Amino acid sequence: MSVLQALNEELAQGQVKLIAVSKTKPKEAIEELYALGQRAFGENRVQEIVEKNDALPKDIEWHFIGHLQSKKVKSIVPFVHLIHSIDSFKLLKEVQKQAKKVDRKVNVLLQMFIAQEETKYGLDKQELMEILEYYTADNDLLSHVRIVGVMGMATFTEDKDQVRSEFKKLKDLFDFVKEGYLMPADFKEISMGMSGDYKIAVEEGSTMVRIGSMLFGARG
């Protein structure tokens, strides 16, 4: 059994979706996993995801998982399956603007700041509330975006208790949204967990894990 098949079997028990993080990997490596049935792939650079989308099968689900600059949104909006990294109201409104131009509703996750590392991006709770109040108001100003969940990145540390507490924080924020706002039924995703900490993430409620090195080997 391949690593991919074993991982998918493990994740299937909790109905957790695997995003194969293919950033920096050649299209041949993606084709190998595609041949084994993998369809969801994650990229963190706009130029790279655009080039791979052009070169690879059209039934691939492309997930943008990196920091996204507003000026580059228009390049991925026509085809991206899910943007995991909405970390500002400005960025969300730019996705709305570009999605409206191509008459497409784009799925997004709100990236929350849960780590103890200043280098991480993400919204704080106040910014989250401002976006949700705007989104759930009776208007169509965000008519071409669909907020389907939250994303977070834990601190890069060997301290498993700290990682667990940060994932708990993200799950608590997700529950806060579910309980406090009139969100549609499709608000159901919690994207957290990578190769080194996905087991903890699944235990704490992740619905989507982003795994690269386990599947492709360490990045060169």
C-alpha positions, 0 to 999 in steps of 0.5 A: 500500500502506498503512503497516500493510500494508507494516509487516506484510509487513516483520514477517512475514519474521521471524514478528514480531507487530504490536501496534498501540498505540491508546492515546489514539486514538478508536475510529474510528482503530482501526476504520480499521486493523481494516478493513485486517485488524489485530486486535491492539491495545495500550492502557495505561489500564484505563478506556480499554481497557474502554470500547473493548472494549465499543464495538468488534468482539469479535474484537479481541485486546486487549493491556494494555501499560501499568503495571497497578495491582493494584486495577484487574486485575479490570476487564480479566481477563475479556477481555484477550488478553495482559498485557505488564506484569507487573512484580511478584509481587504483581501476578501473584498478583492476576491469578491471584486475579481470573482464578480468579473468572471461570474464565479462564486469562490470558496474561501477560508478565513485564516486565523492567527493562532500561533505564538510566532509573529511571522504567521499571518491571520485574523484576530477575533475582532477582525473575524467578527467584522468580516462576519457581520458584513458577510451575514448582513442582508446585502450582496456586497460579498455575493461572489465569495462563499466563506466555508470555514477557517484555517490556522497554522500552529507554532513550529515547535516540538511542544505537542501541548502547545500545538494542541492548545492552538488547534483547540483555539481554532476549533473554539473560533469555528464553534463561536462562528457557528453558534453566533452567526447565521452562517449557511450550512456549507460553513463546515471546514477547519483546515489545520494540520500538516505532516508533523502535527496532523494527528493532533489536528484531527483529534481536535476537529480538523476536517482538512489536513495539508500534507506535503513532505509525507507524500513527496519527501522533504522539499529540496 
